[in-house]
Amino acid sequence: MDARILHLEDSPEDAELIATLLDQAGFGVGLRWVTTRLAFQLALKEPWDLILADYSLPGIRDKQALDLALELCPNVPFIYISGTLGEATAIECLHHGASDYVLKQGLGRLVPSVRRALAEGAERRARRTAEAALVASEANYRRIVETSFEGIWVVDAEARTTFANPRMAEMLATSLEDLQGALLWNYVHPEDRPAMARRLNNPHRGVAGTHELRFLRADGTEIWTLLATTPFFSENGCYSGAMAMATDISQLKAVEAVRNRLEVDERELLAATSAAGVVPWSRSSQDASILMGLGSEAVVGWPPEYFRQPGFALASLAHPEDRPTFLQALAKAETGEVCTLDLRVVDGEGKSRWTRWTISTTEGRLHGAVRDVNEPHHLLDMLLQSQKLESMGIVASGVAHDVNNLLTVLFTRIDLIRTEELPGDRLRRHLHTMTQASEQMKILVSELLSFARKKEPHRKEVDLNELIFEAKELFTAVLGRGVNLETSLEPKLPLVLLDSGQIHQILMNLVINARDAMPEGGTIRLTTQKTPESIVLEVADTGHGIPPELISRIFEPFFTTKPTGKGTGLGLSVVYGIVTAHGGTLQCNSTLGNGTHFRIFL
């Protein structure tokens, strides 16, 4: 085992004996022996994995060696090896920062103590790396939310603002300070307030949806927005607020106003609006070709003339995985429904890009607009991958314990085989045990790499129960002792169209949150069931619960109930984003002292 070990000892005989023991255990390659205080101080400026030192030497008394090590190498394990160390002094040294002590009369403890100290040091280094990743991850999340092209607005049950990002304040021509705590009604356009009031007073207002709404900006001008809203519920199932993603569609509305006000040639209208980054289109009533704006090449990757083929099939633009959704939206639009959807198109170079389509029908003819939303989707992918890295730090810490245990099995068997004459049957048993331990480490590392690997979003029909079963091995490593993981999975669930990687992310976030809510231990229960309308995934714990006054804020970006440095406040925001992107809904019920219960409807 490669390890850099510094040994402070003035007795050549003792130093040689300790070096022999460490060499026999496989630690001798990186061992350096020093005898004086000056040599010890100089050596401490180099990187070490472990420090060994006698307690009392000429020029170094009492805990001076330990003090020097704590000052210059504070994160390196330190073990005292002494023949004069009494029990009271040894305990005092442990309290002062030493990792362990070994008496020269009992050097049989040396190798196990060294192995344990090296393992603990490696675990501390992994934990520090994970903590640094958490800090970087939080900064990255905040940068993504604060620079998002979409406005993010969160209100409580009284329509009072609890969170908004800078883009939302910019859209309303106000400051974040003035927007915080302000009523939604202060900004809704007077002509749109009756419709908004009906929507909020509707007994089914807890249903997620997308609608257009005008706001009055602080400077007196109006802005049209497309709001994608998702409700929040209290523990008794009552509506407690909502989160909205707001897109500025003022330019699109301006185009529609021009079209309604002036009877102009369609080609001129298309050319005028393409400059605004919104490409209008319509199906020709003569040959069923598509009249596409001049900016189409920048948005969908094809020039306008490409669409002038008689009977052009608009759905042929869509990525094969998104084509059924596009065909469904086109069919709905032909019945008079206005449809807005994000989908990938395949450009002339065969590359996919994200676009947002608005589709409607006027006098039996399809028309609408398309815009480029590749960047927002790219930012979402960055957010999901960064949040996965945050989870990876926690997973790696748990897996480290399992790997250390398996390494102990391997090293113990290797020592026995090396030092003892073993009969054939005992040797075969030891080799079989070593093979099993190696296979278990191979499985753990493979699962860890699979979880960390960045993959493109890919939805396919999958069995939700199989996804949960695949993830349980990683959950076991994360949870540790004292937390039990139970499952109750309804057999023969219908297949669901899902991105398996993103569903794994949902499960990991909710399981880690549940574990953190049970510091004294408890039970996490994963349940699946089938209802007439959907497939339901439930994650419940027996933790301390969430206070009722905070339940409506748990999905806000950067809001967390954990102590400072223990969480970024974005885990549940990511869960919310993935669920809504799959067309699902999310409910949370929690009672103080009786745990928290998340229900996801897919």
C-alpha positions as CSV (number, residue, x, y, z in Angstrom):
1,M,0.0,0.0,0.0
2,D,1.6,3.3,-1.1
3,A,1.8,5.7,1.9
4,R,4.2,8.5,2.9
5,I,5.1,8.0,6.6
6,L,7.3,10.3,8.6
7,H,8.9,8.7,11.8
8,L,10.5,10.8,14.6
9,E,12.7,8.5,16.8
10,D,16.2,8.9,18.4
11,S,16.8,5.2,19.0
12,P,18.2,3.5,15.9
13,E,17.3,0.0,17.3
14,D,13.6,1.1,17.8
15,A,13.5,2.9,14.4
16,E,14.9,-0.2,12.7
17,L,12.3,-2.5,14.4
18,I,9.4,-0.3,13.5
19,A,10.7,0.0,9.9
20,T,10.8,-3.8,9.7
21,L,7.3,-4.2,10.9
22,L,5.9,-1.6,8.5
23,D,7.9,-3.0,5.6
24,Q,6.5,-6.5,6.3
25,A,3.0,-4.9,6.2
26,G,3.7,-3.2,2.9
27,F,4.3,0.3,4.2
28,G,8.1,0.6,4.1
29,V,8.5,2.1,0.7
30,G,7.4,5.6,1.7
31,L,8.9,5.7,5.2
32,R,11.4,8.4,6.3
33,W,13.2,8.4,9.7
34,V,14.3,11.6,11.4
35,T,16.0,12.0,14.8
36,T,16.1,15.7,15.6
37,R,13.6,18.6,16.1
38,L,15.1,20.6,13.2
39,A,14.9,17.6,10.8
40,F,11.3,17.0,11.9
41,Q,10.3,20.6,11.3
42,L,11.8,20.6,7.9
43,A,10.2,17.3,6.9
44,L,6.8,18.6,8.0
45,K,6.8,21.0,5.1
46,E,6.4,18.1,2.8
47,P,3.2,16.1,2.2
48,W,2.6,13.1,4.4
49,D,-0.1,10.5,4.9
50,L,0.9,9.6,8.5
51,I,3.3,10.8,11.3
52,L,4.8,8.5,13.9
53,A,6.8,10.0,16.9
54,D,8.3,9.0,20.2
55,Y,6.8,10.9,23.1
56,S,10.1,12.1,24.7
57,L,13.4,12.8,22.8
58,P,16.3,15.2,23.4
59,G,15.1,18.7,22.4
60,I,11.5,17.6,22.1
61,R,9.5,17.1,25.3
62,D,5.9,16.3,26.2
63,K,3.5,17.1,23.4
64,Q,5.9,19.4,21.4
65,A,6.1,17.0,18.4
66,L,2.3,16.8,18.3
67,D,2.0,20.6,18.5
68,L,4.4,21.0,15.6
69,A,2.5,18.4,13.5
70,L,-0.9,20.1,14.2
71,E,0.6,23.5,13.2
72,L,2.3,22.4,10.0
73,C,0.2,19.3,8.9
74,P,-3.1,19.7,10.7
75,N,-5.0,17.1,8.6
76,V,-2.4,14.3,8.8
77,P,-3.0,11.5,11.4
78,F,-0.5,11.4,14.2
79,I,0.4,8.3,16.3
80,Y,2.7,8.3,19.4
81,I,5.0,5.3,19.8
82,S,6.6,5.3,23.3
83,G,7.8,3.1,26.0
84,T,7.2,5.6,28.8
85,L,3.7,6.9,28.0
86,G,1.3,6.4,30.9
87,E,-2.4,5.9,30.5
88,A,-3.4,9.4,31.7
89,T,-0.8,11.0,29.4
90,A,-2.0,8.9,26.5
91,I,-5.6,10.0,27.0
92,E,-4.5,13.6,27.3
93,C,-2.6,13.3,23.9
94,L,-5.7,11.8,22.3
95,H,-7.7,14.8,23.5
96,H,-5.0,17.1,22.2
97,G,-5.3,15.8,18.7
98,A,-3.3,12.5,18.4
99,S,-5.0,9.8,16.4
100,D,-3.7,6.9,18.5
101,Y,-0.8,5.7,20.7
102,V,1.2,2.4,20.7
103,L,3.4,1.2,23.5
104,K,6.9,-0.1,22.4
105,Q,6.2,-3.1,24.7
106,G,3.1,-3.9,22.5
107,L,4.1,-3.3,18.9
108,G,1.7,-5.9,17.8
109,R,-0.9,-3.0,17.7
110,L,1.3,-0.9,15.4
111,V,0.2,-2.2,11.9
112,P,-3.6,-2.2,12.7
113,S,-3.3,1.3,14.2
114,V,-1.4,2.5,11.1
115,R,-4.0,1.0,8.7
116,R,-6.8,2.5,10.7
117,A,-5.2,6.0,10.8
118,L,-4.4,5.9,7.1
119,A,-8.0,4.9,6.3
120,E,-9.4,7.7,8.6
121,G,-7.0,10.2,6.9
122,A,-8.2,9.2,3.5
123,E,-11.8,9.6,4.6
124,R,-11.1,13.1,6.0
125,R,-9.5,14.1,2.7
126,A,-12.5,12.8,0.8
127,R,-14.8,14.7,3.1
128,R,-12.8,17.9,2.6
129,T,-13.0,17.4,-1.1
130,A,-16.8,16.9,-0.9
131,E,-17.2,20.0,1.2
132,A,-15.2,22.1,-1.2
133,A,-17.4,20.7,-4.1
134,L,-20.5,21.7,-2.1
135,V,-19.3,25.3,-1.8
136,A,-18.5,25.4,-5.5
137,S,-21.8,23.7,-6.4
138,E,-23.8,26.3,-4.4
139,A,-22.0,29.1,-6.1
140,N,-22.7,27.5,-9.5
141,Y,-26.4,27.0,-8.7
142,R,-26.8,30.6,-7.6
143,R,-25.0,31.8,-10.7
144,I,-27.4,29.8,-12.9
145,V,-30.5,31.0,-11.2
146,E,-29.4,34.6,-11.0
147,T,-28.4,34.6,-14.7
148,S,-31.4,32.6,-16.0
149,F,-33.2,34.0,-19.0
150,E,-36.5,33.0,-17.4
151,G,-38.0,35.0,-14.5
152,I,-38.5,32.9,-11.3
153,W,-41.3,34.1,-8.9
154,V,-42.5,32.4,-5.8
155,V,-45.6,33.5,-3.8
156,D,-47.4,32.3,-0.7
157,A,-51.1,31.5,-0.3
158,E,-51.9,35.3,0.0
159,A,-50.1,35.9,-3.3
160,R,-47.2,37.7,-1.5
161,T,-43.7,37.3,-2.9
162,T,-41.3,35.1,-1.0
163,F,-38.6,34.7,-3.7
164,A,-37.7,36.2,-7.0
165,N,-34.6,36.1,-9.1
166,P,-32.9,39.1,-10.8
167,R,-34.4,38.4,-14.2
168,M,-37.9,38.6,-12.7
169,A,-37.1,42.0,-11.1
170,E,-35.7,43.2,-14.4
171,M,-38.8,42.1,-16.3
172,L,-40.9,44.2,-13.8
173,A,-38.5,47.1,-13.9
174,T,-38.1,47.0,-10.2
175,S,-35.5,45.9,-7.6
176,L,-35.3,42.6,-5.7
177,E,-35.7,44.6,-2.4
178,D,-39.0,46.2,-3.6
179,L,-40.3,42.9,-5.0
180,Q,-39.6,40.9,-1.8
181,G,-42.9,40.7,0.2
182,A,-44.9,42.6,-2.5
183,L,-48.3,41.3,-3.5
184,L,-48.7,39.7,-7.0
185,W,-51.8,42.0,-7.5
186,N,-49.5,45.1,-7.4
187,Y,-48.1,44.1,-10.8
188,V,-51.0,42.3,-12.6
189,H,-52.5,44.5,-15.4
190,P,-55.9,45.8,-14.4
191,E,-57.6,44.3,-17.4
192,D,-56.2,40.8,-16.5
193,R,-57.1,41.0,-12.7
194,P,-60.6,39.5,-13.1
195,A,-59.3,36.5,-15.0
196,M,-56.5,36.1,-12.5
197,A,-58.9,36.3,-9.6
198,R,-61.1,33.6,-11.1
199,R,-58.1,31.4,-11.5
200,L,-56.9,31.9,-7.9
201,N,-60.4,31.4,-6.5
202,N,-61.0,28.2,-8.4
203,P,-61.2,25.2,-6.1
204,H,-58.9,23.4,-8.4
205,R,-56.3,26.1,-8.4
206,G,-53.7,23.6,-7.1
207,V,-53.4,22.2,-10.7
208,A,-50.2,23.1,-12.5
209,G,-50.6,24.9,-15.8
210,T,-49.3,27.4,-18.3
211,H,-51.1,30.7,-19.2
212,E,-50.5,34.2,-20.5
213,L,-50.6,37.2,-18.2
214,R,-49.9,40.9,-18.5
215,F,-48.0,42.7,-15.8
216,L,-47.6,46.5,-15.2
217,R,-43.9,47.3,-14.8
218,A,-42.8,49.9,-12.2
219,D,-42.2,52.4,-15.0
220,G,-45.8,52.2,-16.2
221,T,-45.2,50.0,-19.3
222,E,-46.8,46.6,-19.7
223,I,-45.2,43.3,-20.3
224,W,-46.7,40.1,-21.7
225,T,-45.5,36.9,-20.0
226,L,-46.0,33.2,-20.4
227,L,-46.3,31.7,-16.9
228,A,-45.7,28.1,-16.1
229,T,-47.0,27.6,-12.6
230,T,-46.8,24.8,-10.1
231,P,-48.7,24.9,-6.7
232,F,-47.5,24.1,-3.2
233,F,-49.6,22.4,-0.6
234,S,-49.5,22.4,3.2
235,E,-49.5,19.3,5.3
236,N,-53.3,19.2,5.4
237,G,-53.5,19.4,1.6
238,C,-54.5,23.1,1.4
239,Y,-53.0,25.4,-1.2
240,S,-50.1,27.3,0.3
241,G,-48.5,29.1,-2.7
242,A,-47.0,28.6,-6.1
243,M,-43.8,28.9,-8.2
244,A,-43.9,30.4,-11.6
245,M,-41.4,30.5,-14.5
246,A,-42.0,33.6,-16.5
247,T,-41.0,34.1,-20.1
248,D,-41.2,37.5,-21.8
249,I,-43.5,37.1,-24.9
250,S,-44.0,40.9,-25.4
251,Q,-42.3,40.7,-28.8
252,L,-44.5,37.8,-29.9
253,K,-47.6,39.7,-28.7
254,A,-46.4,42.8,-30.6
255,V,-46.2,40.6,-33.8
256,E,-49.7,39.3,-33.2
257,A,-51.0,42.9,-32.7
258,V,-49.4,43.9,-36.0
259,R,-51.0,41.0,-37.7
260,N,-54.4,41.8,-36.3
261,R,-54.1,45.5,-37.0
262,L,-52.7,45.4,-40.5
263,E,-53.4,43.3,-43.5
264,V,-49.9,42.9,-44.8
265,D,-48.2,40.4,-47.0
266,E,-47.3,37.4,-44.9
267,R,-43.7,37.3,-46.2
268,E,-43.1,40.9,-45.0
269,L,-44.5,40.1,-41.6
270,L,-42.3,37.1,-41.3
271,A,-39.2,39.1,-42.3
272,A,-40.0,41.9,-39.8
273,T,-40.5,39.6,-36.8
274,S,-37.5,37.4,-37.4
275,A,-35.2,40.2,-36.3
276,A,-36.7,40.0,-32.8
277,G,-35.6,36.4,-32.4
278,V,-39.1,35.0,-32.8
279,V,-39.8,33.2,-36.1
280,P,-43.5,33.1,-37.0
281,W,-44.8,30.5,-39.4
282,S,-48.1,29.5,-41.0
283,R,-49.3,26.8,-43.3
284,S,-50.2,28.0,-46.8
285,S,-53.8,27.6,-47.8
286,Q,-52.8,27.0,-51.4
287,D,-50.3,24.1,-51.4
288,A,-50.0,23.2,-47.6
289,S,-46.4,24.3,-47.6
290,I,-45.0,26.2,-44.6
291,L,-44.3,29.9,-44.8
292,M,-41.4,30.3,-42.4
293,G,-39.7,33.6,-41.2
294,L,-36.3,34.6,-42.4
295,G,-34.6,33.8,-39.0
296,S,-35.5,30.1,-39.3
297,E,-32.0,29.1,-40.1
298,A,-30.7,30.5,-36.8
299,V,-33.5,29.0,-34.8
300,V,-34.3,25.6,-36.4
301,G,-31.3,25.1,-38.6
302,W,-33.1,25.3,-42.0
303,P,-33.6,28.2,-44.4
304,P,-37.2,29.4,-45.2
305,E,-37.1,27.9,-48.7
306,Y,-36.7,24.4,-47.2
307,F,-40.3,24.6,-45.9
308,R,-41.8,25.7,-49.2
309,Q,-42.3,22.1,-50.3
310,P,-46.0,21.4,-51.1
311,G,-47.5,19.4,-48.2
312,F,-44.5,19.8,-46.0
313,A,-44.7,17.6,-42.9
314,L,-43.8,20.0,-40.0
315,A,-43.4,17.2,-37.5
316,S,-40.5,15.8,-39.6
317,L,-38.3,18.5,-38.1
318,A,-38.7,17.1,-34.6
319,H,-36.2,14.7,-32.9
320,P,-37.5,11.2,-33.2
321,E,-38.1,11.0,-29.5
322,D,-40.1,14.2,-29.5
323,R,-42.0,13.6,-32.7
324,P,-45.1,11.9,-31.1
325,T,-45.4,14.9,-28.7
326,F,-45.2,17.3,-31.6
327,L,-47.9,15.4,-33.6
328,Q,-50.1,15.4,-30.6
329,A,-49.8,19.2,-30.2
330,L,-50.5,19.8,-33.9
331,A,-53.6,17.7,-33.6
332,K,-54.8,19.6,-30.5
333,A,-54.2,22.9,-32.3
334,E,-56.4,21.8,-35.2
335,T,-59.3,21.5,-32.7
336,G,-58.9,25.1,-31.7
337,E,-56.6,24.7,-28.6
338,V,-53.5,26.9,-28.3
339,C,-50.5,24.8,-27.6
340,T,-47.0,25.8,-26.3
341,L,-44.3,23.2,-26.0
342,D,-40.5,22.8,-25.9
343,L,-39.1,20.1,-28.2
344,R,-35.8,19.3,-29.9
345,V,-35.5,19.7,-33.7
346,V,-32.8,18.2,-35.9
347,D,-31.0,20.8,-38.0
348,G,-29.4,20.5,-41.4
349,E,-26.2,19.2,-39.9
350,G,-28.0,16.4,-38.0
351,K,-27.6,18.1,-34.6
352,S,-30.4,18.5,-32.2
353,R,-31.4,21.9,-30.7
354,W,-34.1,22.9,-28.2
355,T,-36.9,25.2,-29.5
356,R,-40.2,26.5,-28.1
357,W,-43.3,26.3,-30.3
358,T,-46.6,28.1,-30.1
359,I,-49.3,26.5,-32.3
360,S,-52.9,27.7,-32.9
361,T,-55.5,27.6,-35.7
362,T,-57.3,30.6,-37.3
363,E,-60.0,30.0,-39.9
364,G,-58.8,26.4,-40.3
365,R,-55.2,27.2,-40.9
366,L,-52.3,26.3,-38.6
367,H,-49.9,29.1,-37.6
368,G,-47.7,30.1,-34.7
369,A,-44.1,31.0,-33.8
370,V,-40.9,29.3,-32.8
371,R,-38.0,30.5,-30.8
372,D,-34.6,29.2,-29.7
373,V,-34.5,28.0,-26.1
374,N,-31.3,26.0,-26.3
375,E,-29.5,28.0,-23.7
376,P,-32.1,27.6,-20.9
377,H,-32.2,23.8,-21.4
378,H,-28.4,23.8,-21.4
379,L,-28.4,25.7,-18.1
380,L,-30.9,23.2,-16.6
381,D,-28.6,20.3,-17.7
382,M,-25.7,22.1,-15.9
383,L,-27.8,22.5,-12.8
384,L,-28.8,18.8,-12.7
385,Q,-25.2,17.6,-13.3
386,S,-23.8,20.1,-10.6
387,Q,-26.4,18.9,-8.1
388,K,-25.4,15.3,-8.9
389,L,-21.8,16.2,-8.1
390,E,-23.0,17.5,-4.7
391,S,-24.7,14.1,-4.1
392,M,-21.6,12.4,-5.3
393,G,-19.6,13.8,-2.4
394,I,-22.1,12.3,0.0
395,V,-22.2,9.0,-1.8
396,A,-18.4,8.8,-2.0
397,S,-18.1,9.3,1.7
398,G,-20.5,6.4,2.4
399,V,-18.9,4.1,-0.1
400,A,-15.4,4.8,1.4
401,H,-16.5,3.0,4.6
402,D,-17.5,-0.1,2.6
403,V,-14.3,0.0,0.6
404,N,-12.2,0.3,3.8
405,N,-13.9,-2.7,5.3
406,L,-13.3,-4.8,2.1
407,L,-9.6,-3.7,2.0
408,T,-9.2,-4.8,5.6
409,V,-10.5,-8.3,4.6
410,L,-8.0,-8.4,1.7
411,F,-4.9,-7.2,3.7
412,T,-5.7,-9.6,6.6
413,R,-5.8,-12.6,4.2
414,I,-2.6,-11.4,2.4
415,D,-0.7,-11.2,5.8
416,L,-1.8,-14.7,6.7
417,I,-0.8,-16.2,3.3
418,R,2.6,-14.3,3.5
419,T,3.5,-15.2,7.0
420,E,2.1,-18.8,7.5
421,E,2.4,-22.1,5.9
422,L,-1.2,-22.9,5.0
423,P,-2.6,-26.2,3.9
424,G,-4.3,-26.2,0.5
425,D,-7.9,-26.2,1.6
426,R,-7.3,-23.2,4.0
427,L,-5.4,-21.3,1.3
428,R,-8.3,-21.9,-1.2
429,R,-10.8,-20.6,1.4
430,H,-8.7,-17.4,1.9
431,L,-8.3,-16.9,-1.8
432,H,-12.1,-17.4,-2.2
433,T,-12.8,-14.7,0.5
434,M,-10.3,-12.3,-1.2
435,T,-12.0,-12.9,-4.6
436,Q,-15.4,-12.1,-3.1
437,A,-14.2,-8.9,-1.5
438,S,-12.6,-7.8,-4.8
439,E,-15.8,-8.5,-6.7
440,Q,-17.8,-6.4,-4.1
441,M,-15.4,-3.5,-4.5
442,K,-15.7,-3.8,-8.3
443,I,-19.5,-3.6,-8.0
444,L,-19.3,-0.5,-5.7
445,V,-16.9,1.3,-8.0
446,S,-18.9,0.5,-11.1
447,E,-22.2,1.8,-9.5
448,L,-20.4,5.0,-8.3
449,L,-19.1,5.7,-11.8
450,S,-22.5,5.0,-13.4
451,F,-24.1,7.5,-11.0
452,A,-21.5,10.2,-11.7
453,R,-21.4,9.8,-15.5
454,K,-23.0,12.8,-17.3
455,K,-25.6,11.6,-19.9
456,E,-27.8,13.4,-22.4
457,P,-31.5,13.5,-21.3
458,H,-33.1,10.4,-22.8
459,R,-36.6,9.3,-22.0
460,K,-37.8,5.8,-22.7
461,E,-40.4,3.5,-21.3
462,V,-39.1,2.0,-18.1
463,D,-40.2,0.0,-15.0
464,L,-40.1,2.4,-12.0
465,N,-39.7,-0.6,-9.6
466,E,-36.5,-1.7,-11.5
467,L,-35.1,1.9,-11.2
468,I,-35.6,1.8,-7.4
469,F,-34.0,-1.7,-7.2
470,E,-31.0,-0.5,-9.1
471,A,-30.5,2.5,-6.8
472,K,-30.8,0.6,-3.5
473,E,-27.1,-0.4,-3.5
474,L,-25.9,3.2,-3.5
475,F,-28.6,4.2,-1.0
476,T,-27.2,1.6,1.4
477,A,-23.7,3.2,1.2
478,V,-25.1,6.7,1.8
479,L,-27.4,5.9,4.7
480,G,-25.0,4.3,7.1
481,R,-25.9,2.6,10.4
482,G,-29.1,3.4,12.2
483,V,-31.2,4.2,9.1
484,N,-33.3,1.4,7.7
485,L,-34.4,1.4,4.1
486,E,-37.8,-0.3,3.4
487,T,-39.6,-0.7,0.1
488,S,-43.2,-1.5,-0.8
489,L,-43.4,-1.8,-4.6
490,E,-46.7,-2.6,-6.3
491,P,-45.9,-5.5,-8.8
492,K,-46.5,-5.2,-12.5
493,L,-46.5,-1.4,-12.8
494,P,-47.2,-0.1,-16.3
495,L,-44.1,1.2,-18.1
496,V,-43.6,5.0,-17.8
497,L,-41.9,7.4,-20.2
498,L,-39.0,8.6,-18.0
499,D,-35.3,9.7,-18.1
500,S,-33.9,7.0,-15.8
501,G,-30.9,9.2,-14.8
502,Q,-33.0,12.1,-13.7
503,I,-35.3,9.7,-11.7
504,H,-32.2,8.4,-10.0
505,Q,-31.4,12.0,-9.1
506,I,-34.9,12.5,-7.6
507,L,-34.5,9.4,-5.4
508,M,-31.0,10.3,-4.3
509,N,-32.0,13.9,-3.3
510,L,-35.1,12.7,-1.3
511,V,-33.3,9.8,0.4
512,I,-30.3,12.1,1.4
513,N,-32.8,14.7,2.8
514,A,-34.6,12.0,4.7
515,R,-31.4,10.6,6.2
516,D,-30.3,14.2,7.3
517,A,-33.7,14.6,9.0
518,M,-33.0,11.5,11.2
519,P,-29.6,12.1,13.0
520,E,-30.6,9.5,15.7
521,G,-31.6,7.0,13.0
522,G,-35.0,5.9,11.7
523,T,-36.7,4.4,8.7
524,I,-37.0,5.5,5.1
525,R,-39.8,3.9,3.1
526,L,-40.0,3.8,-0.7
527,T,-43.4,3.0,-2.1
528,T,-44.9,2.7,-5.6
529,Q,-48.5,2.3,-6.6
530,K,-50.8,2.5,-9.5
531,T,-53.9,4.8,-9.6
532,P,-56.4,5.3,-12.5
533,E,-54.7,8.6,-13.5
534,S,-51.0,8.0,-12.8
535,I,-48.1,6.1,-11.3
536,V,-47.3,7.3,-7.7
537,L,-43.8,7.3,-6.2
538,E,-43.7,7.9,-2.4
539,V,-40.6,8.7,-0.2
540,A,-41.4,8.8,3.5
541,D,-39.2,9.1,6.6
542,T,-39.7,9.0,10.4
543,G,-37.6,12.2,11.0
544,H,-38.2,15.4,12.9
545,G,-40.6,16.8,10.2
546,I,-40.8,20.3,8.7
547,P,-42.5,23.3,10.6
548,P,-45.8,24.2,9.0
549,E,-44.7,27.8,8.4
550,L,-41.8,26.5,6.2
551,I,-43.6,23.9,4.2
552,S,-44.6,26.3,1.4
553,R,-41.0,27.4,0.9
554,I,-39.1,24.1,0.6
555,F,-39.1,24.2,-3.2
556,E,-37.6,27.7,-3.4
557,P,-34.1,27.8,-4.8
558,F,-31.5,28.2,-2.0
559,F,-34.0,27.8,0.8
560,T,-32.9,25.1,3.3
561,T,-33.7,24.2,6.9
562,K,-30.2,22.6,7.4
563,P,-27.4,24.4,9.3
564,T,-25.0,26.6,7.4
565,G,-22.6,24.6,5.3
566,K,-24.7,21.5,5.4
567,G,-26.8,22.1,2.2
568,T,-27.2,24.3,-0.8
569,G,-31.0,24.6,-0.6
570,L,-31.3,23.4,-4.2
571,G,-31.9,19.6,-3.9
572,L,-35.7,20.0,-3.7
573,S,-35.7,22.7,-6.4
574,V,-34.0,20.2,-8.7
575,V,-36.6,17.5,-7.8
576,Y,-39.4,20.0,-8.6
577,G,-37.8,20.9,-12.0
578,I,-37.4,17.2,-13.0
579,V,-40.9,16.3,-12.0
580,T,-42.5,19.2,-13.8
581,A,-40.4,18.5,-16.9
582,H,-41.8,15.0,-16.9
583,G,-45.4,16.5,-16.8
584,G,-45.8,15.3,-13.2
585,T,-46.9,16.9,-9.9
586,L,-45.3,16.8,-6.5
587,Q,-46.9,16.9,-3.0
588,C,-45.3,17.2,0.4
589,N,-47.0,16.4,3.8
590,S,-45.0,16.8,7.0
591,T,-45.9,16.7,10.7
592,L,-43.4,17.8,13.4
593,G,-42.0,14.8,15.2
594,N,-43.7,12.3,12.8
595,G,-41.6,12.7,9.6
596,T,-42.1,13.9,6.1
597,H,-44.0,12.3,3.2
598,F,-43.3,13.2,-0.5
599,R,-45.7,11.9,-3.3
600,I,-44.7,12.2,-6.9
601,F,-47.4,11.6,-9.6
602,L,-46.0,10.6,-13.0
